[in-house]
Amino acid sequence: MGFQTQLFLFGKIQYTPYLPFLFCGTLFLYALHRIVGLQKAAPFQDKGRYWVIATFKSHIQLYAALSAIAGAFFFFQLPLSIRLSLFAPALLSLAYVVPVFRGKKRLRDFHFIKIFLIAFVWTWLTVIMPALVYGLELQLCTVLMGLERLCFIFAITLPFDIRDLEIDRFNKVKTIPLRLGIRKSKATALVFLAMALLFAWLNYYTMGISFGLWMAYGLSCLLTAGLIVKSSPSRHDYFYTGLLDGTMIFQFVLVYYFS
């Protein structure tokens, strides 16, 4: 996603310490989330992904430690202004996975909030921050790209709440699928996906990104829509962590090819 923002803004990928920092920081947070989350899913540790996490817990702890060290190395290569700009999303990300609130709650354990947090933080880190790293002001193209990214991440994250219906019901966390049901939740995800495509088109129409880039984006959204429609609580975890998460990589590959 960070690379893709560079392609839209500059037409090419340029090295900056921010991109490896983004990779290492994401790996650290996801590994930490798996370790902490395992404690919240004790009755499910013999099932699916929880069994895998429990089996390879020591590996995940190693990944977390190594990525934290590497992330710190790249973090201190960034200008002070960029480090300060990372404070808010980093704090939200840590509070999302670490139980810092009363009753050992994480931000994701509060009702309805987790999907909005994910969309906001991913947008900040993969659109706003790359623009700030290169000293760009928040111009119309950046704002439109931020709205597009926000809607796309929201659309592909909502099916994960469909997957997690059982665990969220066990932890008494209210989510959109628990409130609206699976069918309406899918419809909501598709609406946000359509909005993402609309914002991408507005960027093409107003700021002159190439028609090929917009078509590449549209093709990725078409595939993503099909996966959203097929999502259900009974789907294998690889459907979500492989295919749905993989739509971000697929989208970048298409954009890179058409750029």
N, C-alpha and C positions, 0 to 999 in steps of 0.2 A: 504494500500500500504506500509506503514511503517512496519507493522507487517510482511507482505509478504517478504520484504527485509531481515528482521531478520531470517525468515525461510530459505531463500536461503543461507544466509551467515553463520548462526550458527546451523541451523537445529532445532531451538527452539525459543520461544518468551521470551525475558528478559525485565524486567521493567527498564525504564529509564525516568526521568522527560521530556525527549524530546518528547515522544509519546503523553502524555496528552497536552503538549504545542502545538504540531502539530494539535491535535484535536481542541483545544480552538482557536488557531490562524486561522484555516480554517473556523470555525463557525463564528468568528468575521468578517472575510473578506467577507464571503458570505452574512451575514446579512447586512453589510455596503454596499455591492454592490447592494443589493435589494433596500435599502433606497435611495441611490444616483441614481441608474438606473431608479427609478420610475419617477424622474424629466425629464429624457430623453425620456420618453414614454407617455407623457401627452395624446395624442389622443387615446392611447390604454388602458387606465386605466379601461375601462368598459369591457375588454375582458380577458378571460383566466387567466393566472398566474398573469397578472398585476392587475386584479380585486382582486385576493386573497391577493397580496402584499399590495394594497391600503387599503383593509379591515382590515388586521391584522398588519398594520404598527407599531402600538404601541407595539405589541408583539415582532416584529422583532427588534425594538429599544432596548427592554429589553434584548433579547438574545445577541445582540451586546455588550451591557454594561457588562453583567455578564460574557460573554466569554472573553472580554478584561481584566477584573479583574483576572479571573482564569488563563488566558494565561500569564499575567505579573507575577503571583505567580510562575508558573512553569519555566518561562523564567529565573528568577533570581536564580533558583536552578541549572542552567546549568553552566559549566565551562566558564570562560571568552573567551577562544579560540572558543568555540562553539557559544557563543553569537555574536562574531565578524563575524563568518562564516555565520550567519543568516542575516547579514546586507543587503547584495545585494538582496537576494530573497524577504526579507521583504519590502525593498524599492520599488522593482518592483511591488510587490503585491499591496501595497498601491497606487502607481501611476496608477495602472490598474483600480482601482475603484474610486479614488478621483480625481476630476477635478483640477489638479494642473498646467495645461498648459494654454497658451493663448487661449481665446475663450471658457473657461470652458471645455477644452478637457481633457479626460483621455487617458492613453496609449491605451486602447482598442478602442478609437475613431480614431486612426490613421489607414490608409489603410493597410490591410493584416497582421497586426502585432499581433493581439490578440491571434490567435491560436498558434503561435510560442512561445509567452510569457507563455501561459498556460502550454505547453509541457515542456518548459525549467524549469519553477519554480517547477512544480510537480516532475520532475526528480531530481532536486537539493534537494528538501525537503524530498522526500521519498526514495531516493537511496544514494546520496552523503552524506547527513547529518547523517543518521543512521550509515553509515560506519565511519564517522569522530567521532561520539559520542563514539564509541568503539575503537578509536585509530587506525583504519585500514588505511593503505595507499591505494591509488587508484590503486589497482592491476587489472589484466586483467578481473577477474570475476566481479569486481565492474564496470569497464568501459562497459563491455558487458551488464550488467544489466541496467546501465544507458541508453545505446542506445536502449535496449529493451523497457524500460519504456517510453522513449521519443517517440518512434514510436507508442506504444500502446495508450498513452494519446492523441497524435495527431490524431490517427485513430478514437477514440471515441468522440473527440471534434469537428471534421469537420462536422458531422451531425447536431450539434447544430447551426452551421452557416447556414445550410440548413433550419432548423427550423426558424431562425431569419431573413430570407430573407427580409420580409416585413419591420421589424423594422430597419434593417441596411440600406435598400433603403431609408427609411424615414429620417434617420440621416445622409445620404450621406456618409456612411462608406463602402468602397470597401472591399469585402471578396472573398475568393476563389470560393464559389458557384455563386456569382454575376458575376465573371469573366469567369469561366469555364462552369457554368451550373450545374444542379443537377446530371446528369448522370456521367459526368467526375469527379465531386467531390466525388461521391461514389466510383468510380474506384480508385481515389487517396487514399481515406481512406483505401480501401482494400489492396492496395499496401503497405501502411505503416503498416497495420496489419500483412501482410505476412513477412515484414522485422522484426517486433517485434518477430514473431515466429522463424525466422531464427537466430536472436541474442540469443534467449533463447536456441535454439538447440546448437549454438556454445558454450554457457556456459556449457551445458550438455557434449558436446564433449571434450572441453579443460580442464574444471575445475572439472569434476566429480560429478556434481549434479545428483541426482538420476533420472533414466528414468521415474519413476512414477511422479516426479514433472514436468518434461517436458510434459508428456502426459496430466497431469492436466491443464497445461498452454495451451496446444494445444486444449483441449476440450473447454476451456473458449473462446479462439480465434474463434473457430467454431461458437459458439453461438453469439459472438459479430459480426461476419461477416454477419450472418443472420439479425441481427438488423440494421446494416448499410445499407444493401440492401433494407430493408423495410422503411427506414427513408424518410420523405417527409414533406413539410411545413404544410400539413393538419393534420398531426398526433397530437394526444392529447399530452399536455405537459408532462403528466405522462409517456408517451413512452420514453421521453428523460431523465427527472429527476428521473424517476423510473427505467426503464429497461436499458437504455444505461449507465447512471451513476452507476446503480446497477451491471454492468458487473465487476466493480472493486471489489465489495464485493463478487460476485460469484466466481471470480478468486481466491481471497484469501481463500474462503471456500474450494474450490477444492484443492488448494496447501496445506492448513492446513491438510485436510483429508489424502492426499497422502503422506504427510511428516511423 
